[in-house]
Amino acid sequence: MSRRIIALAALALILLVIALDGVTSPPNPYAAPSIFALGSGAAPTGGFCGAVPE
């Protein structure tokens, strides 16, 4: 196989995963967290391995 075939197959797989993600859960901009929350006062959420448990 040539590199071109492998590269096209990899790109097709990536596009397939993105398409399946978009179909199964369409994006909702009103429920999405802000990309940058610099100075917004919003507390950080989500998992962080270095966070000290309370």
mmCIF entry with sequence, helices, sheets and N, C-alpha, C, O atoms, coordinates in Angstrom:
data_MODEL
# 
_entry.id   MODEL 
# 
_entity.id                         1 
_entity.type                       polymer 
_entity.pdbx_number_of_molecules   1 
# 
_entity_poly.entity_id                      1 
_entity_poly.type                           'polypeptide(L)' 
_entity_poly.nstd_linkage                   no 
_entity_poly.nstd_monomer                   no 
_entity_poly.pdbx_seq_one_letter_code       MSRRIIALAALALILLVIALDGVTSPPNPYAAPSIFALGSGAAPTGGFCGAVPE 
_entity_poly.pdbx_seq_one_letter_code_can   MSRRIIALAALALILLVIALDGVTSPPNPYAAPSIFALGSGAAPTGGFCGAVPE 
_entity_poly.pdbx_strand_id                 A 
# 
loop_
_entity_poly_seq.entity_id 
_entity_poly_seq.num 
_entity_poly_seq.mon_id 
_entity_poly_seq.hetero 
1 1  MET n 
1 2  SER n 
1 3  ARG n 
1 4  ARG n 
1 5  ILE n 
1 6  ILE n 
1 7  ALA n 
1 8  LEU n 
1 9  ALA n 
1 10 ALA n 
1 11 LEU n 
1 12 ALA n 
1 13 LEU n 
1 14 ILE n 
1 15 LEU n 
1 16 LEU n 
1 17 VAL n 
1 18 ILE n 
1 19 ALA n 
1 20 LEU n 
1 21 ASP n 
1 22 GLY n 
1 23 VAL n 
1 24 THR n 
1 25 SER n 
1 26 PRO n 
1 27 PRO n 
1 28 ASN n 
1 29 PRO n 
1 30 TYR n 
1 31 ALA n 
1 32 ALA n 
1 33 PRO n 
1 34 SER n 
1 35 ILE n 
1 36 PHE n 
1 37 ALA n 
1 38 LEU n 
1 39 GLY n 
1 40 SER n 
1 41 GLY n 
1 42 ALA n 
1 43 ALA n 
1 44 PRO n 
1 45 THR n 
1 46 GLY n 
1 47 GLY n 
1 48 PHE n 
1 49 CYS n 
1 50 GLY n 
1 51 ALA n 
1 52 VAL n 
1 53 PRO n 
1 54 GLU n 
# 
_struct_asym.id          A 
_struct_asym.entity_id   1 
# 
_struct_conf.conf_type_id            HELX_P 
_struct_conf.id                      HELX_P1 
_struct_conf.pdbx_PDB_helix_id       AA1 
_struct_conf.beg_label_comp_id       ARG 
_struct_conf.beg_label_asym_id       A 
_struct_conf.beg_label_seq_id        3 
_struct_conf.pdbx_beg_PDB_ins_code   ? 
_struct_conf.end_label_comp_id       THR 
_struct_conf.end_label_asym_id       A 
_struct_conf.end_label_seq_id        24 
_struct_conf.pdbx_end_PDB_ins_code   ? 
_struct_conf.beg_auth_comp_id        ARG 
_struct_conf.beg_auth_asym_id        A 
_struct_conf.beg_auth_seq_id         3 
_struct_conf.end_auth_comp_id        THR 
_struct_conf.end_auth_asym_id        A 
_struct_conf.end_auth_seq_id         24 
_struct_conf.pdbx_PDB_helix_class    1 
_struct_conf.details                 ? 
_struct_conf.pdbx_PDB_helix_length   22 
# 
_struct_conf_type.id          HELX_P 
_struct_conf_type.criteria    ? 
_struct_conf_type.reference   ? 
# 
loop_
_atom_site.group_PDB 
_atom_site.id 
_atom_site.type_symbol 
_atom_site.label_atom_id 
_atom_site.label_alt_id 
_atom_site.label_comp_id 
_atom_site.label_asym_id 
_atom_site.label_entity_id 
_atom_site.label_seq_id 
_atom_site.pdbx_PDB_ins_code 
_atom_site.Cartn_x 
_atom_site.Cartn_y 
_atom_site.Cartn_z 
_atom_site.occupancy 
_atom_site.B_iso_or_equiv 
_atom_site.pdbx_formal_charge 
_atom_site.auth_seq_id 
_atom_site.auth_comp_id 
_atom_site.auth_asym_id 
_atom_site.auth_atom_id 
_atom_site.pdbx_PDB_model_num 
ATOM 1   N N  . MET A 1 1  ? 0.833   -1.183 0.000  1.00 0.00 ? 1  MET A N  1 
ATOM 2   C CA . MET A 1 1  ? 0.000   0.000  0.000  1.00 0.00 ? 1  MET A CA 1 
ATOM 3   C C  . MET A 1 1  ? 0.876   1.244  0.000  1.00 0.00 ? 1  MET A C  1 
ATOM 4   O O  . MET A 1 1  ? 1.969   1.281  0.566  1.00 0.00 ? 1  MET A O  1 
ATOM 5   N N  . SER A 1 2  ? 0.354   2.227  -0.645 1.00 0.00 ? 2  SER A N  1 
ATOM 6   C CA . SER A 1 2  ? 1.117   3.465  -0.674 1.00 0.00 ? 2  SER A CA 1 
ATOM 7   C C  . SER A 1 2  ? 0.737   4.358  0.498  1.00 0.00 ? 2  SER A C  1 
ATOM 8   O O  . SER A 1 2  ? -0.283  4.141  1.153  1.00 0.00 ? 2  SER A O  1 
ATOM 9   N N  . ARG A 1 3  ? 1.543   5.334  0.747  1.00 0.00 ? 3  ARG A N  1 
ATOM 10  C CA . ARG A 1 3  ? 1.263   6.259  1.844  1.00 0.00 ? 3  ARG A CA 1 
ATOM 11  C C  . ARG A 1 3  ? 0.015   7.071  1.576  1.00 0.00 ? 3  ARG A C  1 
ATOM 12  O O  . ARG A 1 3  ? -0.692  7.446  2.511  1.00 0.00 ? 3  ARG A O  1 
ATOM 13  N N  . ARG A 1 4  ? -0.263  7.345  0.329  1.00 0.00 ? 4  ARG A N  1 
ATOM 14  C CA . ARG A 1 4  ? -1.444  8.134  -0.017 1.00 0.00 ? 4  ARG A CA 1 
ATOM 15  C C  . ARG A 1 4  ? -2.727  7.402  0.393  1.00 0.00 ? 4  ARG A C  1 
ATOM 16  O O  . ARG A 1 4  ? -3.654  8.029  0.906  1.00 0.00 ? 4  ARG A O  1 
ATOM 17  N N  . ILE A 1 5  ? -2.788  6.110  0.179  1.00 0.00 ? 5  ILE A N  1 
ATOM 18  C CA . ILE A 1 5  ? -3.971  5.331  0.550  1.00 0.00 ? 5  ILE A CA 1 
ATOM 19  C C  . ILE A 1 5  ? -4.143  5.318  2.064  1.00 0.00 ? 5  ILE A C  1 
ATOM 20  O O  . ILE A 1 5  ? -5.257  5.477  2.564  1.00 0.00 ? 5  ILE A O  1 
ATOM 21  N N  . ILE A 1 6  ? -3.053  5.130  2.793  1.00 0.00 ? 6  ILE A N  1 
ATOM 22  C CA . ILE A 1 6  ? -3.110  5.125  4.252  1.00 0.00 ? 6  ILE A CA 1 
ATOM 23  C C  . ILE A 1 6  ? -3.533  6.493  4.777  1.00 0.00 ? 6  ILE A C  1 
ATOM 24  O O  . ILE A 1 6  ? -4.345  6.577  5.699  1.00 0.00 ? 6  ILE A O  1 
ATOM 25  N N  . ALA A 1 7  ? -2.992  7.565  4.201  1.00 0.00 ? 7  ALA A N  1 
ATOM 26  C CA . ALA A 1 7  ? -3.345  8.917  4.630  1.00 0.00 ? 7  ALA A CA 1 
ATOM 27  C C  . ALA A 1 7  ? -4.818  9.212  4.356  1.00 0.00 ? 7  ALA A C  1 
ATOM 28  O O  . ALA A 1 7  ? -5.494  9.802  5.199  1.00 0.00 ? 7  ALA A O  1 
ATOM 29  N N  . LEU A 1 8  ? -5.317  8.816  3.206  1.00 0.00 ? 8  LEU A N  1 
ATOM 30  C CA . LEU A 1 8  ? -6.726  9.035  2.886  1.00 0.00 ? 8  LEU A CA 1 
ATOM 31  C C  . LEU A 1 8  ? -7.635  8.215  3.792  1.00 0.00 ? 8  LEU A C  1 
ATOM 32  O O  . LEU A 1 8  ? -8.694  8.691  4.202  1.00 0.00 ? 8  LEU A O  1 
ATOM 33  N N  . ALA A 1 9  ? -7.234  6.996  4.107  1.00 0.00 ? 9  ALA A N  1 
ATOM 34  C CA . ALA A 1 9  ? -8.023  6.163  5.012  1.00 0.00 ? 9  ALA A CA 1 
ATOM 35  C C  . ALA A 1 9  ? -8.051  6.767  6.414  1.00 0.00 ? 9  ALA A C  1 
ATOM 36  O O  . ALA A 1 9  ? -9.091  6.748  7.072  1.00 0.00 ? 9  ALA A O  1 
ATOM 37  N N  . ALA A 1 10 ? -6.923  7.301  6.875  1.00 0.00 ? 10 ALA A N  1 
ATOM 38  C CA . ALA A 1 10 ? -6.876  7.920  8.192  1.00 0.00 ? 10 ALA A CA 1 
ATOM 39  C C  . ALA A 1 10 ? -7.747  9.170  8.236  1.00 0.00 ? 10 ALA A C  1 
ATOM 40  O O  . ALA A 1 10 ? -8.469  9.379  9.211  1.00 0.00 ? 10 ALA A O  1 
ATOM 41  N N  . LEU A 1 11 ? -7.696  9.994  7.214  1.00 0.00 ? 11 LEU A N  1 
ATOM 42  C CA . LEU A 1 11 ? -8.543  11.190 7.160  1.00 0.00 ? 11 LEU A CA 1 
ATOM 43  C C  . LEU A 1 11 ? -10.021 10.812 7.094  1.00 0.00 ? 11 LEU A C  1 
ATOM 44  O O  . LEU A 1 11 ? -10.857 11.459 7.724  1.00 0.00 ? 11 LEU A O  1 
ATOM 45  N N  . ALA A 1 12 ? -10.342 9.774  6.338  1.00 0.00 ? 12 ALA A N  1 
ATOM 46  C CA . ALA A 1 12 ? -11.729 9.323  6.262  1.00 0.00 ? 12 ALA A CA 1 
ATOM 47  C C  . ALA A 1 12 ? -12.217 8.827  7.614  1.00 0.00 ? 12 ALA A C  1 
ATOM 48  O O  . ALA A 1 12 ? -13.366 9.071  7.982  1.00 0.00 ? 12 ALA A O  1 
ATOM 49  N N  . LEU A 1 13 ? -11.373 8.142  8.350  1.00 0.00 ? 13 LEU A N  1 
ATOM 50  C CA . LEU A 1 13 ? -11.745 7.653  9.678  1.00 0.00 ? 13 LEU A CA 1 
ATOM 51  C C  . LEU A 1 13 ? -11.973 8.818  10.639 1.00 0.00 ? 13 LEU A C  1 
ATOM 52  O O  . LEU A 1 13 ? -12.925 8.802  11.418 1.00 0.00 ? 13 LEU A O  1 
ATOM 53  N N  . ILE A 1 14 ? -11.109 9.824  10.587 1.00 0.00 ? 14 ILE A N  1 
ATOM 54  C CA . ILE A 1 14 ? -11.275 10.998 11.444 1.00 0.00 ? 14 ILE A CA 1 
ATOM 55  C C  . ILE A 1 14 ? -12.571 11.719 11.109 1.00 0.00 ? 14 ILE A C  1 
ATOM 56  O O  . ILE A 1 14 ? -13.314 12.102 12.012 1.00 0.00 ? 14 ILE A O  1 
ATOM 57  N N  . LEU A 1 15 ? -12.851 11.909 9.836  1.00 0.00 ? 15 LEU A N  1 
ATOM 58  C CA . LEU A 1 15 ? -14.096 12.572 9.425  1.00 0.00 ? 15 LEU A CA 1 
ATOM 59  C C  . LEU A 1 15 ? -15.319 11.754 9.824  1.00 0.00 ? 15 LEU A C  1 
ATOM 60  O O  . LEU A 1 15 ? -16.351 12.318 10.186 1.00 0.00 ? 15 LEU A O  1 
ATOM 61  N N  . LEU A 1 16 ? -15.212 10.433 9.761  1.00 0.00 ? 16 LEU A N  1 
ATOM 62  C CA . LEU A 1 16 ? -16.314 9.573  10.177 1.00 0.00 ? 16 LEU A CA 1 
ATOM 63  C C  . LEU A 1 16 ? -16.593 9.721  11.664 1.00 0.00 ? 16 LEU A C  1 
ATOM 64  O O  . LEU A 1 16 ? -17.751 9.793  12.075 1.00 0.00 ? 16 LEU A O  1 
ATOM 65  N N  . VAL A 1 17 ? -15.547 9.767  12.469 1.00 0.00 ? 17 VAL A N  1 
ATOM 66  C CA . VAL A 1 17 ? -15.722 9.936  13.916 1.00 0.00 ? 17 VAL A CA 1 
ATOM 67  C C  . VAL A 1 17 ? -16.349 11.290 14.222 1.00 0.00 ? 17 VAL A C  1 
ATOM 68  O O  . VAL A 1 17 ? -17.233 11.380 15.073 1.00 0.00 ? 17 VAL A O  1 
ATOM 69  N N  . ILE A 1 18 ? -15.905 12.341 13.541 1.00 0.00 ? 18 ILE A N  1 
ATOM 70  C CA . ILE A 1 18 ? -16.480 13.671 13.752 1.00 0.00 ? 18 ILE A CA 1 
ATOM 71  C C  . ILE A 1 18 ? -17.942 13.698 13.330 1.00 0.00 ? 18 ILE A C  1 
ATOM 72  O O  . ILE A 1 18 ? -18.773 14.286 14.021 1.00 0.00 ? 18 ILE A O  1 
ATOM 73  N N  . ALA A 1 19 ? -18.265 13.072 12.208 1.00 0.00 ? 19 ALA A N  1 
ATOM 74  C CA . ALA A 1 19 ? -19.649 13.034 11.737 1.00 0.00 ? 19 ALA A CA 1 
ATOM 75  C C  . ALA A 1 19 ? -20.530 12.251 12.703 1.00 0.00 ? 19 ALA A C  1 
ATOM 76  O O  . ALA A 1 19 ? -21.645 12.681 13.000 1.00 0.00 ? 19 ALA A O  1 
ATOM 77  N N  . LEU A 1 20 ? -20.059 11.120 13.196 1.00 0.00 ? 20 LEU A N  1 
ATOM 78  C CA . LEU A 1 20 ? -20.848 10.334 14.144 1.00 0.00 ? 20 LEU A CA 1 
ATOM 79  C C  . LEU A 1 20 ? -21.066 11.101 15.442 1.00 0.00 ? 20 LEU A C  1 
ATOM 80  O O  . LEU A 1 20 ? -22.139 11.014 16.039 1.00 0.00 ? 20 LEU A O  1 
ATOM 81  N N  . ASP A 1 21 ? -20.062 11.848 15.883 1.00 0.00 ? 21 ASP A N  1 
ATOM 82  C CA . ASP A 1 21 ? -20.201 12.647 17.095 1.00 0.00 ? 21 ASP A CA 1 
ATOM 83  C C  . ASP A 1 21 ? -21.240 13.749 16.887 1.00 0.00 ? 21 ASP A C  1 
ATOM 84  O O  . ASP A 1 21 ? -22.043 14.022 17.780 1.00 0.00 ? 21 ASP A O  1 
ATOM 85  N N  . GLY A 1 22 ? -21.226 14.374 15.729 1.00 0.00 ? 22 GLY A N  1 
ATOM 86  C CA . GLY A 1 22 ? -22.193 15.426 15.441 1.00 0.00 ? 22 GLY A CA 1 
ATOM 87  C C  . GLY A 1 22 ? -23.615 14.912 15.317 1.00 0.00 ? 22 GLY A C  1 
ATOM 88  O O  . GLY A 1 22 ? -24.562 15.609 15.684 1.00 0.00 ? 22 GLY A O  1 
ATOM 89  N N  . VAL A 1 23 ? -23.774 13.707 14.808 1.00 0.00 ? 23 VAL A N  1 
ATOM 90  C CA . VAL A 1 23 ? -25.118 13.132 14.642 1.00 0.00 ? 23 VAL A CA 1 
ATOM 91  C C  . VAL A 1 23 ? -25.678 12.669 15.980 1.00 0.00 ? 23 VAL A C  1 
ATOM 92  O O  . VAL A 1 23 ? -26.863 12.858 16.256 1.00 0.00 ? 23 VAL A O  1 
ATOM 93  N N  . THR A 1 24 ? -24.844 12.068 16.806 1.00 0.00 ? 24 THR A N  1 
ATOM 94  C CA . THR A 1 24 ? -25.349 11.520 18.070 1.00 0.00 ? 24 THR A CA 1 
ATOM 95  C C  . THR A 1 24 ? -25.619 12.593 19.109 1.00 0.00 ? 24 THR A C  1 
ATOM 96  O O  . THR A 1 24 ? -26.521 12.429 19.930 1.00 0.00 ? 24 THR A O  1 
ATOM 97  N N  . SER A 1 25 ? -24.875 13.674 19.100 1.00 0.00 ? 25 SER A N  1 
ATOM 98  C CA . SER A 1 25 ? -25.114 14.761 20.049 1.00 0.00 ? 25 SER A CA 1 
ATOM 99  C C  . SER A 1 25 ? -24.853 16.089 19.351 1.00 0.00 ? 25 SER A C  1 
ATOM 100 O O  . SER A 1 25 ? -23.722 16.575 19.338 1.00 0.00 ? 25 SER A O  1 
ATOM 101 N N  . PRO A 1 26 ? -25.901 16.681 18.768 1.00 0.00 ? 26 PRO A N  1 
ATOM 102 C CA . PRO A 1 26 ? -25.701 17.948 18.062 1.00 0.00 ? 26 PRO A CA 1 
ATOM 103 C C  . PRO A 1 26 ? -25.236 19.039 19.031 1.00 0.00 ? 26 PRO A C  1 
ATOM 104 O O  . PRO A 1 26 ? -25.672 19.077 20.181 1.00 0.00 ? 26 PRO A O  1 
ATOM 105 N N  . PRO A 1 27 ? -24.358 19.919 18.567 1.00 0.00 ? 27 PRO A N  1 
ATOM 106 C CA . PRO A 1 27 ? -23.834 20.950 19.459 1.00 0.00 ? 27 PRO A CA 1 
ATOM 107 C C  . PRO A 1 27 ? -24.913 21.937 19.892 1.00 0.00 ? 27 PRO A C  1 
ATOM 108 O O  . PRO A 1 27 ? -25.780 22.309 19.101 1.00 0.00 ? 27 PRO A O  1 
ATOM 109 N N  . ASN A 1 28 ? -24.854 22.353 21.143 1.00 0.00 ? 28 ASN A N  1 
ATOM 110 C CA . ASN A 1 28 ? -25.776 23.334 21.692 1.00 0.00 ? 28 ASN A CA 1 
ATOM 111 C C  . ASN A 1 28 ? -24.947 24.481 22.252 1.00 0.00 ? 28 ASN A C  1 
ATOM 112 O O  . ASN A 1 28 ? -24.372 24.351 23.332 1.00 0.00 ? 28 ASN A O  1 
ATOM 113 N N  . PRO A 1 29 ? -24.873 25.608 21.533 1.00 0.00 ? 29 PRO A N  1 
ATOM 114 C CA . PRO A 1 29 ? -24.006 26.696 22.002 1.00 0.00 ? 29 PRO A CA 1 
ATOM 115 C C  . PRO A 1 29 ? -24.474 27.324 23.307 1.00 0.00 ? 29 PRO A C  1 
ATOM 116 O O  . PRO A 1 29 ? -23.687 27.993 23.977 1.00 0.00 ? 29 PRO A O  1 
ATOM 117 N N  . TYR A 1 30 ? -25.741 27.126 23.686 1.00 0.00 ? 30 TYR A N  1 
ATOM 118 C CA . TYR A 1 30 ? -26.250 27.724 24.915 1.00 0.00 ? 30 TYR A CA 1 
ATOM 119 C C  . TYR A 1 30 ? -25.879 26.902 26.147 1.00 0.00 ? 30 TYR A C  1 
ATOM 120 O O  . TYR A 1 30 ? -25.842 27.436 27.255 1.00 0.00 ? 30 TYR A O  1 
ATOM 121 N N  . ALA A 1 31 ? -25.603 25.610 25.969 1.00 0.00 ? 31 ALA A N  1 
ATOM 122 C CA . ALA A 1 31 ? -25.228 24.748 27.089 1.00 0.00 ? 31 ALA A CA 1 
ATOM 123 C C  . ALA A 1 31 ? -23.720 24.504 27.153 1.00 0.00 ? 31 ALA A C  1 
ATOM 124 O O  . ALA A 1 31 ? -23.226 23.908 28.110 1.00 0.00 ? 31 ALA A O  1 
ATOM 125 N N  . ALA A 1 32 ? -22.992 24.963 26.139 1.00 0.00 ? 32 ALA A N  1 
ATOM 126 C CA . ALA A 1 32 ? -21.556 24.726 26.091 1.00 0.00 ? 32 ALA A CA 1 
ATOM 127 C C  . ALA A 1 32 ? -20.821 25.667 27.038 1.00 0.00 ? 32 ALA A C  1 
ATOM 128 O O  . ALA A 1 32 ? -21.223 26.819 27.197 1.00 0.00 ? 32 ALA A O  1 
ATOM 129 N N  . PRO A 1 33 ? -19.749 25.191 27.668 1.00 0.00 ? 33 PRO A N  1 
ATOM 130 C CA . PRO A 1 33 ? -18.958 26.092 28.516 1.00 0.00 ? 33 PRO A CA 1 
ATOM 131 C C  . PRO A 1 33 ? -18.192 27.083 27.645 1.00 0.00 ? 33 PRO A C  1 
ATOM 132 O O  . PRO A 1 33 ? -17.925 26.813 26.474 1.00 0.00 ? 33 PRO A O  1 
ATOM 133 N N  . SER A 1 34 ? -17.847 28.212 28.212 1.00 0.00 ? 34 SER A N  1 
ATOM 134 C CA . SER A 1 34 ? -17.095 29.198 27.455 1.00 0.00 ? 34 SER A CA 1 
ATOM 135 C C  . SER A 1 34 ? -15.691 28.675 27.186 1.00 0.00 ? 34 SER A C  1 
ATOM 136 O O  . SER A 1 34 ? -15.120 27.953 28.003 1.00 0.00 ? 34 SER A O  1 
ATOM 137 N N  . ILE A 1 35 ? -15.151 29.038 26.051 1.00 0.00 ? 35 ILE A N  1 
ATOM 138 C CA . ILE A 1 35 ? -13.825 28.566 25.678 1.00 0.00 ? 35 ILE A CA 1 
ATOM 139 C C  . ILE A 1 35 ? -12.773 29.243 26.542 1.00 0.00 ? 35 ILE A C  1 
ATOM 140 O O  . ILE A 1 35 ? -11.878 28.589 27.077 1.00 0.00 ? 35 ILE A O  1 
ATOM 141 N N  . PHE A 1 36 ? -12.887 30.561 26.674 1.00 0.00 ? 36 PHE A N  1 
ATOM 142 C CA . PHE A 1 36 ? -11.972 31.326 27.512 1.00 0.00 ? 36 PHE A CA 1 
ATOM 143 C C  . PHE A 1 36 ? -12.775 31.988 28.606 1.00 0.00 ? 36 PHE A C  1 
ATOM 144 O O  . PHE A 1 36 ? -13.738 32.699 28.319 1.00 0.00 ? 36 PHE A O  1 
ATOM 145 N N  . ALA A 1 37 ? -12.404 31.771 29.846 1.00 0.00 ? 37 ALA A N  1 
ATOM 146 C CA . ALA A 1 37 ? -13.122 32.365 30.969 1.00 0.00 ? 37 ALA A CA 1 
ATOM 147 C C  . ALA A 1 37 ? -12.183 33.242 31.782 1.00 0.00 ? 37 ALA A C  1 
ATOM 148 O O  . ALA A 1 37 ? -12.195 33.217 33.013 1.00 0.00 ? 37 ALA A O  1 
ATOM 149 N N  . LEU A 1 38 ? -11.372 34.016 31.077 1.00 0.00 ? 38 LEU A N  1 
ATOM 150 C CA . LEU A 1 38 ? -10.397 34.850 31.759 1.00 0.00 ? 38 LEU A CA 1 
ATOM 151 C C  . LEU A 1 38 ? -11.096 36.032 32.420 1.00 0.00 ? 38 LEU A C  1 
ATOM 152 O O  . LEU A 1 38 ? -11.685 36.871 31.739 1.00 0.00 ? 38 LEU A O  1 
ATOM 153 N N  . GLY A 1 39 ? -11.030 36.096 33.721 1.00 0.00 ? 39 GLY A N  1 
ATOM 154 C CA . GLY A 1 39 ? -11.600 37.208 34.447 1.00 0.00 ? 39 GLY A CA 1 
ATOM 155 C C  . GLY A 1 39 ? -13.107 37.225 34.498 1.00 0.00 ? 39 GLY A C  1 
ATOM 156 O O  . GLY A 1 39 ? -13.691 38.250 34.850 1.00 0.00 ? 39 GLY A O  1 
ATOM 157 N N  . SER A 1 40 ? -13.762 36.127 34.160 1.00 0.00 ? 40 SER A N  1 
ATOM 158 C CA . SER A 1 40 ? -15.217 36.109 34.143 1.00 0.00 ? 40 SER A CA 1 
ATOM 159 C C  . SER A 1 40 ? -15.796 35.800 35.519 1.00 0.00 ? 40 SER A C  1 
ATOM 160 O O  . SER A 1 40 ? -16.990 35.999 35.742 1.00 0.00 ? 40 SER A O  1 
ATOM 161 N N  . GLY A 1 41 ? -14.979 35.322 36.432 1.00 0.00 ? 41 GLY A N  1 
ATOM 162 C CA . GLY A 1 41 ? -15.470 34.954 37.748 1.00 0.00 ? 41 GLY A CA 1 
ATOM 163 C C  . GLY A 1 41 ? -16.018 33.542 37.802 1.00 0.00 ? 41 GLY A C  1 
ATOM 164 O O  . GLY A 1 41 ? -16.406 33.069 38.871 1.00 0.00 ? 41 GLY A O  1 
ATOM 165 N N  . ALA A 1 42 ? -16.055 32.862 36.668 1.00 0.00 ? 42 ALA A N  1 
ATOM 166 C CA . ALA A 1 42 ? -16.561 31.491 36.644 1.00 0.00 ? 42 ALA A CA 1 
ATOM 167 C C  . ALA A 1 42 ? -15.538 30.559 37.280 1.00 0.00 ? 42 ALA A C  1 
ATOM 168 O O  . ALA A 1 42 ? -14.347 30.620 36.976 1.00 0.00 ? 42 ALA A O  1 
ATOM 169 N N  . ALA A 1 43 ? -16.016 29.709 38.154 1.00 0.00 ? 43 ALA A N  1 
ATOM 170 C CA . ALA A 1 43 ? -15.127 28.749 38.812 1.00 0.00 ? 43 ALA A CA 1 
ATOM 171 C C  . ALA A 1 43 ? -14.773 27.639 37.839 1.00 0.00 ? 43 ALA A C  1 
ATOM 172 O O  . ALA A 1 43 ? -15.620 27.221 37.050 1.00 0.00 ? 43 ALA A O  1 
ATOM 173 N N  . PRO A 1 44 ? -13.529 27.150 37.879 1.00 0.00 ? 44 PRO A N  1 
ATOM 174 C CA . PRO A 1 44 ? -13.161 26.046 37.001 1.00 0.00 ? 44 PRO A CA 1 
ATOM 175 C C  . PRO A 1 44 ? -13.899 24.775 37.404 1.00 0.00 ? 44 PRO A C  1 
ATOM 176 O O  . PRO A 1 44 ? -14.066 24.494 38.591 1.00 0.00 ? 44 PRO A O  1 
ATOM 177 N N  . THR A 1 45 ? -14.332 24.018 36.421 1.00 0.00 ? 45 THR A N  1 
ATOM 178 C CA . THR A 1 45 ? -15.036 22.765 36.681 1.00 0.00 ? 45 THR A CA 1 
ATOM 179 C C  . THR A 1 45 ? -14.369 21.653 35.897 1.00 0.00 ? 45 THR A C  1 
ATOM 180 O O  . THR A 1 45 ? -13.563 21.908 35.001 1.00 0.00 ? 45 THR A O  1 
ATOM 181 N N  . GLY A 1 46 ? -14.704 20.431 36.233 1.00 0.00 ? 46 GLY A N  1 
ATOM 182 C CA . GLY A 1 46 ? -14.163 19.286 35.525 1.00 0.00 ? 46 GLY A CA 1 
ATOM 183 C C  . GLY A 1 46 ? -13.094 18.598 36.352 1.00 0.00 ? 46 GLY A C  1 
ATOM 184 O O  . GLY A 1 46 ? -12.741 19.046 37.443 1.00 0.00 ? 46 GLY A O  1 
ATOM 185 N N  . GLY A 1 47 ? -12.595 17.521 35.822 1.00 0.00 ? 47 GLY A N  1 
ATOM 186 C CA . GLY A 1 47 ? -11.603 16.739 36.536 1.00 0.00 ? 47 GLY A CA 1 
ATOM 187 C C  . GLY A 1 47 ? -10.206 17.304 36.371 1.00 0.00 ? 47 GLY A C  1 
ATOM 188 O O  . GLY A 1 47 ? -9.819  17.754 35.293 1.00 0.00 ? 47 GLY A O  1 
ATOM 189 N N  . PHE A 1 48 ? -9.468  17.270 37.449 1.00 0.00 ? 48 PHE A N  1 
ATOM 190 C CA . PHE A 1 48 ? -8.073  17.680 37.428 1.00 0.00 ? 48 PHE A CA 1 
ATOM 191 C C  . PHE A 1 48 ? -7.331  16.817 38.425 1.00 0.00 ? 48 PHE A C  1 
ATOM 192 O O  . PHE A 1 48 ? -7.642  16.825 39.616 1.00 0.00 ? 48 PHE A O  1 
ATOM 193 N N  . CYS A 1 49 ? -6.374  16.090 37.954 1.00 0.00 ? 49 CYS A N  1 
ATOM 194 C CA . CYS A 1 49 ? -5.697  15.106 38.792 1.00 0.00 ? 49 CYS A CA 1 
ATOM 195 C C  . CYS A 1 49 ? -4.920  15.728 39.941 1.00 0.00 ? 49 CYS A C  1 
ATOM 196 O O  . CYS A 1 49 ? -4.707  15.075 40.962 1.00 0.00 ? 49 CYS A O  1 
ATOM 197 N N  . GLY A 1 50 ? -4.488  16.985 39.794 1.00 0.00 ? 50 GLY A N  1 
ATOM 198 C CA . GLY A 1 50 ? -3.699  17.612 40.835 1.00 0.00 ? 50 GLY A CA 1 
ATOM 199 C C  . GLY A 1 50 ? -4.536  18.362 41.851 1.00 0.00 ? 50 GLY A C  1 
ATOM 200 O O  . GLY A 1 50 ? -3.985  18.990 42.756 1.00 0.00 ? 50 GLY A O  1 
ATOM 201 N N  . ALA A 1 51 ? -5.859  18.311 41.724 1.00 0.00 ? 51 ALA A N  1 
ATOM 202 C CA . ALA A 1 51 ? -6.730  19.038 42.659 1.00 0.00 ? 51 ALA A CA 1 
ATOM 203 C C  . ALA A 1 51 ? -6.729  18.338 44.014 1.00 0.00 ? 51 ALA A C  1 
ATOM 204 O O  . ALA A 1 51 ? -6.784  17.111 44.105 1.00 0.00 ? 51 ALA A O  1 
ATOM 205 N N  . VAL A 1 52 ? -6.665  19.142 45.047 1.00 0.00 ? 52 VAL A N  1 
ATOM 206 C CA . VAL A 1 52 ? -6.689  18.607 46.409 1.00 0.00 ? 52 VAL A CA 1 
ATOM 207 C C  . VAL A 1 52 ? -8.123  18.300 46.798 1.00 0.00 ? 52 VAL A C  1 
ATOM 208 O O  . VAL A 1 52 ? -8.985  19.171 46.687 1.00 0.00 ? 52 VAL A O  1 
ATOM 209 N N  . PRO A 1 53 ? -8.402  17.086 47.251 1.00 0.00 ? 53 PRO A N  1 
ATOM 210 C CA . PRO A 1 53 ? -9.797  16.782 47.648 1.00 0.00 ? 53 PRO A CA 1 
ATOM 211 C C  . PRO A 1 53 ? -10.194 17.579 48.883 1.00 0.00 ? 53 PRO A C  1 
ATOM 212 O O  . PRO A 1 53 ? -9.380  17.843 49.768 1.00 0.00 ? 53 PRO A O  1 
ATOM 213 N N  . GLU A 1 54 ? -11.439 17.943 48.914 1.00 0.00 ? 54 GLU A N  1 
ATOM 214 C CA . GLU A 1 54 ? -11.943 18.741 50.059 1.00 0.00 ? 54 GLU A CA 1 
ATOM 215 C C  . GLU A 1 54 ? -12.518 17.863 51.129 1.00 0.00 ? 54 GLU A C  1 
ATOM 216 O O  . GLU A 1 54 ? -12.983 18.363 52.154 1.00 0.00 ? 54 GLU A O  1 
# 
